[in-house]
Amino acid sequence: MAQEKLNVLFEKWMALQPLPDIQQHALSRRFTVEYNYNSNHIEGNTLTYGQTELLLMFGTVSGEGHLQDFSEMKASQVGLEMMNQLVKEGNMPLTHTFIRQLHKTLLREDYTVYRDLPGGGQTSYVIHAGLYKTRPNSVITRYGDRFEYASPEETPALMTDLVNWYNDAEASGKYSAVELAALFHYRYIRIHPFEDGNGRIARLMVNYILARHGWPMIVVRSRKKQEYLEALHKADLVVGLVPSDGAHASLTKIRKFVTYFTKLVENELAYTIAYIENKDDNVWWYDGEKIVFRSSNYSKILRLLKEDPYLTFAKLSEELGINVSATQKLIEKMLEKGYIQRRDSDKSWYVLASSVIK
């Protein structure tokens, strides 16, 4: 049933092609911000949605934030562009070189991580950009268990298996694009071939696979991070703890992750189609969700600020027909939600929520 619903949505998406340039531009802009914000936020990047949009769309640094987070976000966009370029090159086979180059693009350069030891003192190790790991990696699950990934010694051979499998599986047509993307993601995560950045690479590769088959790219929303990790965990319970078993897992054994992933693609595709087809000026969208306002004044404020970013509270109040205090409260709520932001440089308003594409 889920696959049938997804197929219907995909057919609807294909029927909309080719999109007018203005819609394609709006979709590309929206995806750029939403993908980079969410994929990096999952990994601990502290930039807000607004900071991400201003940085990637206008090259503007706004508000407080670690320099590394700004640099990481810009590198993420370069990686996305690099992935898109390979998709445009057509039926080129996937290679180790591309995956390692993508990793080097995301991390930019080698860096040293320092860790405090339980008994005092400090240890350190180097994270290598573009090279497979040289030290074991693992994660402590939310259940308190240590989960080991493939060893450094196993990794090159397992990655060769993964790349060869992907190229053969794609050529055979055995799997749908969604199944292929889900299975690649799971197998890759069980290898965890790099010392850092594995989640970001996995999500880029999912979109690489989907885009190669004509599907719109998707966003794993950071607010649903636990749902994402839980789906992987449920698959792990079936596959088992041995890394090489995970690196060669079958579609049947990771069915719980495939079910989650299919629903994720369905939701993202439905959102993308609804965003394109929306003709109502009062409907707004923000980070993958349709905004339903209890008061029409919210929508009015967003439209007024898009038309004139320098509107004062007094002018807004006059346009809305309510007092300044009430207007300020509405503004504060939208600032809190992230729908609007005020630029530090000239105190103008910037609307982050999006409405009908015109």
C-alpha positions in Angstrom: 0.0 0.0 0.0 2.8 2.4 0.9 4.6 1.7 -2.3 1.5 2.2 -4.3 0.8 5.6 -2.7 4.4 6.5 -3.4 4.1 5.5 -7.0 1.0 7.6 -7.4 2.9 10.6 -6.0 5.8 10.0 -8.3 3.6 9.9 -11.3 2.0 13.2 -10.3 5.5 14.6 -9.9 6.5 13.5 -13.3 3.3 14.9 -14.8 4.4 18.3 -13.5 7.7 18.2 -15.4 9.3 20.2 -16.7 8.7 22.9 -14.1 8.6 26.6 -15.1 11.9 28.3 -14.4 10.5 30.3 -11.5 9.2 27.2 -9.8 12.4 25.3 -10.3 14.4 28.2 -8.9 12.1 28.4 -5.8 12.4 24.7 -5.2 16.1 24.8 -5.6 16.4 27.7 -3.2 14.1 26.1 -0.6 16.0 22.7 -0.8 19.4 24.3 -0.5 18.5 25.9 2.8 16.4 23.1 4.2 18.8 20.3 3.3 22.0 22.0 4.5 20.4 23.3 7.7 18.9 19.9 8.7 21.7 17.6 7.7 24.2 19.7 9.6 21.9 20.4 12.5 21.5 16.6 13.0 25.3 16.5 13.6 25.4 19.4 16.0 25.8 22.5 13.9 24.4 25.4 15.9 23.5 27.8 13.0 19.8 28.7 12.9 17.6 28.2 9.9 17.7 32.0 9.3 21.5 32.1 9.6 21.8 29.2 7.1 19.6 31.0 4.6 21.3 34.3 4.9 24.7 32.6 4.6 23.9 30.4 1.6 21.6 32.7 -0.3 23.4 36.0 0.3 26.8 35.2 1.8 25.9 37.2 4.9 27.0 36.2 8.4 24.3 37.1 10.9 24.1 36.8 14.6 26.4 34.7 16.9 27.9 31.4 15.9 31.1 29.4 15.8 33.3 30.1 12.8 33.6 26.3 12.3 29.8 26.1 12.0 29.7 28.8 9.3 32.6 27.1 7.4 30.9 23.7 7.7 27.7 25.0 6.3 29.4 26.5 3.3 31.3 23.3 2.7 28.1 21.3 2.9 26.6 23.4 0.1 29.8 22.8 -2.1 29.3 19.1 -1.5 25.7 19.3 -2.5 26.7 21.1 -5.7 29.4 18.5 -6.4 26.9 15.7 -6.0 24.4 17.5 -8.3 27.1 17.9 -10.9 27.8 14.1 -11.0 24.1 13.5 -11.4 24.1 15.7 -14.4 26.9 13.8 -16.0 24.5 10.9 -16.5 25.3 7.3 -16.2 28.8 7.5 -14.9 29.4 4.6 -12.4 29.9 5.4 -8.7 33.5 5.3 -7.6 35.6 5.3 -4.4 37.2 8.4 -5.6 34.0 10.3 -5.8 32.9 9.3 -2.2 36.4 10.3 -0.8 36.4 13.6 -2.7 32.9 14.3 -1.4 34.2 13.7 2.1 37.2 15.9 1.6 34.9 18.7 0.4 32.8 18.4 3.5 35.6 18.3 6.0 37.9 20.6 4.0 41.1 19.6 5.8 42.6 17.3 8.4 42.0 18.4 12.0 42.9 17.2 15.5 40.3 16.2 18.1 41.2 16.4 21.8 39.5 14.3 24.5 39.8 14.5 28.3 40.6 11.2 29.9 38.5 10.0 32.9 41.5 9.9 35.2 42.8 13.2 34.1 45.1 14.2 31.2 44.2 14.4 27.6 44.4 12.4 24.4 44.1 13.4 20.8 43.7 12.0 17.3 43.6 13.3 13.8 40.5 13.3 11.6 41.6 12.7 8.0 39.7 14.5 5.2 39.1 12.3 2.2 40.7 9.1 3.6 39.1 6.1 5.1 39.5 5.7 8.8 42.7 4.7 10.5 41.2 4.0 14.0 38.1 2.1 15.1 34.9 4.0 15.5 31.8 3.2 17.5 28.7 4.9 19.0 27.0 4.7 22.4 23.3 4.1 21.6 20.5 5.8 23.6 20.1 2.4 25.2 23.6 2.6 26.6 25.2 -0.1 24.4 28.4 0.4 22.5 27.8 -0.3 18.8 30.9 -1.0 16.7 31.3 -0.2 13.0 33.6 -1.9 10.6 37.3 -1.9 11.6 39.9 0.2 9.7 41.3 -3.1 8.3 37.9 -4.2 6.9 36.8 -0.9 5.5 38.5 -0.7 2.1 37.3 -4.2 1.1 33.7 -3.5 2.4 33.6 -0.2 0.6 34.7 -1.9 -2.6 31.9 -4.4 -2.1 29.4 -1.5 -1.6 30.4 0.4 -4.6 30.5 -2.7 -6.9 27.2 -3.8 -5.5 25.6 -0.5 -6.1 26.8 -0.2 -9.7 25.6 -3.8 -10.5 22.3 -3.4 -8.7 21.5 -0.2 -10.5 22.3 -1.7 -13.8 20.2 -4.8 -13.1 17.0 -2.8 -12.3 16.3 -5.2 -9.4 15.5 -2.5 -7.0 13.3 0.6 -7.2 15.2 3.9 -6.7 13.8 4.2 -3.1 14.9 0.7 -2.2 18.3 1.2 -3.7 18.8 4.5 -1.8 17.6 2.9 1.5 19.8 -0.2 1.2 22.9 1.9 0.2 22.3 4.2 3.2 22.0 1.3 5.7 25.0 -0.6 4.3 27.2 2.5 4.2 26.2 3.5 7.8 27.2 0.0 9.1 30.6 0.5 7.5 31.1 4.1 8.8 34.2 4.4 6.6 35.4 7.8 7.8 36.4 9.1 11.2 33.8 11.9 10.9 31.1 13.1 8.5 29.5 9.7 7.8 25.9 10.8 8.3 26.3 13.8 6.1 27.8 11.6 3.3 25.1 9.0 3.7 22.4 11.6 3.3 24.1 13.1 0.2 24.4 9.7 -1.3 20.7 9.0 -0.8 19.9 12.1 -2.8 22.5 11.2 -5.4 20.7 7.9 -6.0 17.2 9.4 -6.0 18.2 12.2 -8.3 19.8 9.8 -10.8 16.4 8.2 -11.2 14.4 11.3 -11.6 13.1 11.7 -8.0 13.2 15.0 -6.2 15.8 15.1 -3.4 14.7 14.7 0.2 15.5 16.2 3.6 15.9 14.2 6.8 14.5 16.8 9.3 16.6 17.3 12.4 13.4 17.6 14.5 12.8 14.0 13.6 16.3 12.8 14.3 15.2 10.2 16.9 12.7 8.7 14.4 15.6 8.4 11.9 18.0 6.8 14.4 15.3 4.5 15.8 14.6 3.1 12.3 18.3 2.3 11.8 18.4 0.7 15.3 15.4 -1.5 14.5 17.1 -2.7 11.4 20.3 -3.4 13.4 18.4 -5.6 15.8 17.4 -7.9 12.9 20.7 -7.8 11.0 22.9 -8.3 14.1 26.1 -6.7 15.5 28.7 -8.0 13.0 29.7 -5.1 10.8 30.3 -7.2 7.7 26.8 -8.5 8.0 25.5 -5.0 8.1 27.6 -4.0 5.1 26.0 -6.8 3.1 22.5 -6.7 4.6 19.6 -7.7 2.4 16.5 -5.6 1.8 14.4 -8.1 3.7 16.5 -7.8 6.9 16.3 -4.0 6.9 12.6 -3.9 6.1 11.9 -1.7 9.2 14.3 0.9 7.9 12.9 0.6 4.3 9.4 1.2 5.7 10.6 4.3 7.5 12.5 5.5 4.5 9.6 4.9 2.1 7.4 7.0 4.3 10.0 9.7 4.5 10.2 9.9 0.7 6.4 10.0 0.5 6.1 12.8 3.0 8.9 14.9 1.3 7.4 14.3 -2.2 3.9 15.3 -1.0 5.3 18.4 0.6 7.2 19.3 -2.6 4.2 18.8 -4.8 1.9 20.8 -2.5 4.5 23.6 -2.4 4.5 23.8 -6.2 0.7 23.6 -6.6 -0.2 26.1 -3.8 -2.1 29.1 -5.2 -3.3 30.5 -1.9 -1.5 33.7 -0.7 -2.5 32.9 2.9 -0.7 29.5 2.9 2.9 29.6 4.1 5.6 27.0 4.4 8.6 26.6 6.7 11.2 23.8 6.9 9.1 21.1 5.4 5.8 22.0 7.1 2.6 23.9 6.1 1.9 26.7 8.5 -1.6 27.1 9.8 -2.1 30.4 11.5 -4.9 30.9 14.0 -5.1 34.6 13.1 -5.0 36.1 9.6 -2.9 38.9 11.0 0.2 36.6 11.0 -0.1 36.1 7.2 -0.7 39.8 6.7 2.4 40.6 8.6 4.5 38.2 6.5 3.2 39.6 3.3 3.7 43.3 4.4 7.3 42.6 5.5 8.1 40.8 2.2 6.8 43.9 0.4 8.6 46.4 2.6 11.4 45.0 4.9 11.7 48.4 6.6 8.2 48.7 8.0 8.0 50.0 11.6 5.8 48.6 14.3 3.7 51.8 14.1 3.2 51.3 10.3 2.4 47.6 10.7 -0.1 48.4 13.4 -1.8 50.9 11.2 -2.0 48.4 8.3 -3.4 45.7 10.6 -5.8 47.9 12.5 -4.5 46.8 15.9 -2.4 48.5 18.5 1.4 48.5 18.6 1.6 46.2 21.7 -0.5 43.5 20.0 1.6 43.9 16.8 4.8 43.4 18.8 3.4 40.2 20.4 2.6 38.8 17.0 6.1 39.6 15.8 7.7 38.1 18.8 5.9 34.8 18.2 7.0 34.6 14.6 10.6 35.5 15.6 10.4 32.6 18.2 9.2 30.2 15.5 11.9 31.4 13.1 9.5 32.6 10.4 11.1 36.0 10.3 14.5 37.4 11.3 15.8 40.9 11.8 19.1 41.8 10.1 21.8 43.1 12.4 23.2 45.5 9.8 20.2 47.8 9.1 17.4 46.3 11.3 15.4 45.4 8.2 13.1 42.3 8.4 13.8 39.1 6.5 10.9 36.7 5.9 12.1 33.0 6.0 8.7 31.4 5.6 7.6 31.1 1.9 4.3 31.5 0.3 2.8 31.0 -3.2 5.3 30.9 -6.1 4.7 33.7 -8.5 
